[in-house]
Amino acid sequence: IDEHDIYDLTKESLRQNISIVPQNPYIFNISIRENLQLVKKDATEEEMIEVCKKAQIYDFIKAKEEGFDSIVGENGIVLSGGQKQRLAIARALLKNSKIILLDEATSALDNESQAKIKEVIHRLKEEHTIVVVAHRLSTVVDADKIMFLENNKIVAEGKHKDLMKSVPAYKELYAQEE
């Protein structure tokens, strides 16, 4: 990471610099504010607004009567799948990690929510290293580098257009999505 062997880094340093947004992020039965403050207890309202705007969840929060103080229910029951993902991304941004790992972040989302998450990813890559683990190739077509795995091994890497030309299995997998 940044020319440093990860084995030379401490676990604490790695944990401080990597945020993970899983396929099914856990949202606690507390307010949106408290869910965000789990990663930064002293987060200001301005910081929360900024990260929520970047994650494209702020308009939803602003429209809620209680705003950031809205309770989201057990595992975010009052939120859609896309809203949960965007809240989890806002939480990762508030932590201000250099690396954000999105593990199947769009796999269970409808097309509209997936498009919003893709737009968020596109904007974030200017300030963070974004690692996206995905089976749905439409999530990664705009990535700077795609690593295509078969049998747990990287068999090809490059941009989408190059992989479409040179890797039949990648091309076939992409065609199955259309």
Disulfide bonds with the S-S distance in Angstrom:
none
